[in-house]
Amino acid sequence: MTVTAGQWQLQEAKQHFSELIRAVRTDGPQFVTKHGQQVAVVLDIVDYRRMTGADVVDFKSFLGSVPDLSELDLERSTAPARTVEFE
């Protein structure tokens, strides 16, 4: 097999797919070539989700995940506000 570091010929990538996936997990993204031209890249799922924002929680879900705040002391001060002069 003639695989350059991080680069696989398409036919070899197909024949050695498990090896390709192992290389992705240990060495990072792997490029697949066809007739000497890079045509695809195989990424670890963690990298893919980070790049696409697939693991980003939408705002509604984020608000739903906030813990119960009823035990916090959130009383507002009764002191008068300071005076601000506008010029």
C-alpha positions in Angstrom: 0.0 0.0 0.0 1.4 3.4 -1.0 -0.2 5.9 1.4 1.5 9.2 2.0 1.1 10.7 5.5 -2.5 11.9 5.6 -3.2 11.2 1.9 -4.9 8.1 0.4 -5.6 7.2 -3.2 -9.3 6.6 -3.6 -9.0 2.9 -4.4 -6.8 2.3 -1.3 -9.1 4.3 0.9 -12.0 2.1 -0.2 -10.0 -1.1 0.3 -8.6 -0.1 3.7 -11.5 2.0 5.1 -11.0 0.7 8.7 -7.4 1.7 8.5 -8.4 5.1 7.1 -10.8 5.7 10.0 -8.1 4.7 12.5 -5.7 7.2 10.9 -8.3 9.9 11.2 -8.7 9.2 14.9 -5.0 9.1 15.6 -3.4 11.5 13.0 -6.2 13.9 12.2 -7.9 14.7 8.9 -7.0 12.4 6.0 -7.2 13.4 2.3 -8.4 11.2 -0.5 -7.1 11.7 -4.0 -8.3 10.6 -7.4 -5.8 10.9 -10.3 -3.5 12.8 -8.0 -6.0 15.5 -7.1 -7.5 15.9 -3.6 -11.2 15.1 -3.9 -12.3 14.5 -0.3 -11.2 14.8 3.3 -12.2 12.4 6.1 -12.6 14.1 9.5 -13.2 12.9 13.0 -16.8 13.5 14.0 -15.7 15.9 16.8 -13.9 18.1 14.4 -16.8 18.0 12.0 -19.3 19.1 14.6 -17.0 21.8 15.9 -16.6 23.2 12.3 -20.3 23.0 11.4 -21.7 24.2 14.8 -23.7 21.0 15.0 -23.0 20.7 18.7 -24.1 24.3 19.4 -27.2 24.3 21.6 -30.0 26.6 20.4 -31.1 29.5 22.7 -34.4 27.9 23.7 -32.7 24.7 24.8 -30.0 26.7 26.6 -32.7 28.5 28.6 -34.4 25.2 29.4 -31.1 23.8 30.8 -30.6 26.7 33.4 -30.7 25.3 36.9 -33.4 26.4 39.4 -32.4 29.9 40.6 -35.0 30.1 43.3 -32.4 29.5 46.1 -30.3 32.5 45.0 -30.5 35.8 46.9 -31.6 38.1 44.0 -33.1 41.0 46.0 -32.6 44.4 44.5 -31.1 47.2 46.5 -33.6 49.8 47.8 -30.9 52.6 47.9 -31.7 55.5 45.5 -30.0 55.6 42.2 -27.1 58.1 41.9 -27.6 61.4 40.2 -26.2 61.7 36.7 -25.6 65.1 35.1 -25.9 65.4 31.4 -24.0 68.3 29.7 
